[in-house]
């Protein structure tokens, strides 16, 4: 079964980890959800889903194999379903995020 997946950071088109989505169709290149990004001082930013601000990204249709790959890639992150605004309306999609307390040492 395929799932919609909201991506930000290095999974977006033309970014270094986009190859992880190579078999997934892009559903929307213009998407956003409520939250903010933190610089983890590593390679991947961390999203914190909260009422203030927006995170911009893209939506892909990902199969179970892709989601499993991303679960391994995003160890330490949480996966949840969120409402995402697109130019074609509101979509429900999975996203990988962190808890705000886990980002206390990161730069917003």
ZITA-V500999 format. One record per backbone hydrogen bond with DSSP energy under -0.5 kcal/mol. NH is the residue of the N-H (numbers start at 0). CO is the residue of the C=O. Records with the same first field share a line. If there is no record, write none. Layout:
NH=CO + CO
//
This chain:
2=61
4=59
5=93
6=4 + 57
10=7
11=8
14=11
16=9
17=14
19=16
20=17
21=18
23=20
24=60
26=24 + 58
27=58
30=28 + 56
31=84
32=54
34=52
35=47
37=45
38=106
39=37
45=37
47=35
49=47
54=32
56=30
57=6
58=27
59=4
60=24
61=2 + 59
66=62
67=63
68=64
69=65
70=66
71=67
72=68
73=69
74=71
76=73
77=96
79=77 + 94
81=92
83=90
84=31
85=88
86=29
88=85
90=83
92=81 + 90
93=3
94=79
96=77 + 94
97=46
101=98
102=98 + 99
103=100
105=102
106=38
//
